[in-house]
Amino acid sequence: MALVRVLELYSGIGGMHQALAESCLPAEVIAAVDVNTVANEVYKHNFPSTQLWTKTIEGITLAEFNRLSFDMILMSPPCQPFTRIGLQGDLSDPRTKSFLYILDILPRLQRLPKYILVENVKGFEASSARDQLIETLEKCGFKYQEFLLSPTCLGIPNSRLRYFLIAKLQSELFSFQAPGQILENFPDQKPKVPVKHTVIAGLEKKRSFTPTKEENLEPNSGSDDGSGQCSQKEAFLFKLETVKEMERKWNQDSDFSIQMLKDFLEEDGEEMSQYFLPSKALLRYAFLLDIVTPTCRRSTCFTKGYGHYVEGTGSVLQMAEDVQLESVFKSIEMLSEEEKLMKLSTLKLRYFTPREIANLHGFSPEFGFPDKITMKQRYRLLGNSLNVHVVAKLISFLTG
Ligand SMILES: C[S@@+](CC[C@H](N)C(=O)[O-])C[C@H]1O[C@@H](n2cnc3c(N)ncnc32)[C@H](O)[C@@H]1O
């Protein structure tokens, strides 16, 4: 069987390339394209034999696309125009221009690719850019399926809810196709049965409890109503957390279908000291941190500001597992700065290392960064990347 010729657009550090390798599809990335020279250094380091174009996608001519003669497009267009936190510029955002250019080129190609996979943030599904994508795919004769998936559905303790579309040039539907629906599970998975066994000592026990939507695990999601405010009924316990939030976290940590974080962590050693939260950050942001321990089965989405901005960019690890959060945070506001710091330091809070985030994202152990790539750049690139296992599984569904 001839190798599937893959064009990787917006290639970043090569999450799609990794996923393709993991899917075991006989395939070859014939070209990868990204404007970001730092991301490209990392891509080259890991995939030295792949042709990598450092240029804008809208700078590639129709003739150049035709010459590549590809069978598959894998792409993660910029997500800022569609994030709920951003301004949601959608079609009017200049960062959408290259994606619209691809949609314009697609019907004009000499030979249409057989397969397309698109990844973007949650929010893309409600955008005009998505409507244009669907219109173009239908016009060209593709059958498609949309998804909203997070690595948690593969048992990975990390929330990263993302939009995916897979499209195939064929006359029949996919065997699992659900027209008009966005699937929130893989086609071979049953929806999870709601966990009912809530309870944290001393908290209200009788409420019937349905797990909060994954969406609420995303950074900056705030309270369940999305307003960032807590209702009167939802008084803070300690550390600005409500009963509902504590219950949700407790339920997630009791979900044995999800692995523990410790399976993804590096060994503790001296070099870990560089990842400990500085005093200033501890004092200023302690109440807003999402704190997890190695035995937790959850972490929030790691974004590009992780390790640099503290609030809402991803969970931090509490290495002193025997220290109770409640004992540290209860009445802490009454203490002097010095005393506060002493109490907070007992938690031994550190950032996840870039390697650990790469592990949670499913990058292989061989994946690495060139030495000259700074810590800030590593976090930034990983925050822009994707979960390899989720994409690998989608590629298998697409081509299976
Ligand atoms: C969401 S990230 C994709 C990350 C990638 N999938 C990975 O695994 O790292 C979007 C990427 O698109 C690149 N990009 C944005 N606009 C571009 C354009 N007009 N042409 C080429 N690359 C572009 C950015 O540099 C960034 O690396």
The ligand as a MOL file (V3000), in Angstrom:
LIG
                    3D

  0  0  0     0  0            999 V3000
M  V30 BEGIN CTAB
M  V30 COUNTS 27 29 0 0 0
M  V30 BEGIN ATOM
M  V30 1 C -2.5300 26.2120 17.7230 0
M  V30 2 S -0.8970 26.3050 17.2090 0 CHG=1
M  V30 3 C -0.6570 24.7270 16.4890 0
M  V30 4 C 0.1750 23.8510 17.3150 0
M  V30 5 C 0.5680 22.5220 16.7280 0
M  V30 6 N -0.5230 21.6810 16.3660 0
M  V30 7 C 1.4630 21.7920 17.7210 0
M  V30 8 O 1.2780 20.6270 17.9580 0
M  V30 9 O 2.3510 22.4420 18.2860 0 CHG=-1
M  V30 10 C -1.0190 27.3370 15.7970 0
M  V30 11 C 0.2710 27.4890 15.0240 0
M  V30 12 O -0.0330 28.1700 13.8150 0
M  V30 13 C 1.0460 29.0100 13.4870 0
M  V30 14 N 0.4890 30.0370 12.5620 0
M  V30 15 C -0.3940 30.9960 12.8710 0
M  V30 16 N -0.7400 31.6910 11.7650 0
M  V30 17 C -0.0460 31.1560 10.7370 0
M  V30 18 C 0.0090 31.4280 9.3480 0
M  V30 19 N -0.7150 32.4080 8.8120 0
M  V30 20 N 0.8120 30.6700 8.5760 0
M  V30 21 C 1.5650 29.6740 9.1230 0
M  V30 22 N 1.5410 29.3700 10.4410 0
M  V30 23 C 0.7430 30.0890 11.2300 0
M  V30 24 C 1.5460 29.5230 14.8140 0
M  V30 25 O 2.8930 29.9080 14.7250 0
M  V30 26 C 1.3300 28.3130 15.7300 0
M  V30 27 O 2.5020 27.5500 15.8300 0
M  V30 END ATOM
M  V30 BEGIN BOND
M  V30 1 1 1 2
M  V30 2 1 2 3
M  V30 3 1 2 10
M  V30 4 1 3 4
M  V30 5 1 4 5
M  V30 6 1 5 6
M  V30 7 1 5 7
M  V30 8 2 7 8
M  V30 9 1 7 9
M  V30 10 1 10 11
M  V30 11 1 11 12
M  V30 12 1 11 26
M  V30 13 1 12 13
M  V30 14 1 13 14
M  V30 15 1 13 24
M  V30 16 1 14 15
M  V30 17 1 14 23
M  V30 18 2 15 16
M  V30 19 1 16 17
M  V30 20 1 17 18
M  V30 21 2 17 23
M  V30 22 1 18 19
M  V30 23 2 18 20
M  V30 24 1 20 21
M  V30 25 2 21 22
M  V30 26 1 22 23
M  V30 27 1 24 25
M  V30 28 1 24 26
M  V30 29 1 26 27
M  V30 END BOND
M  V30 END CTAB
M  END
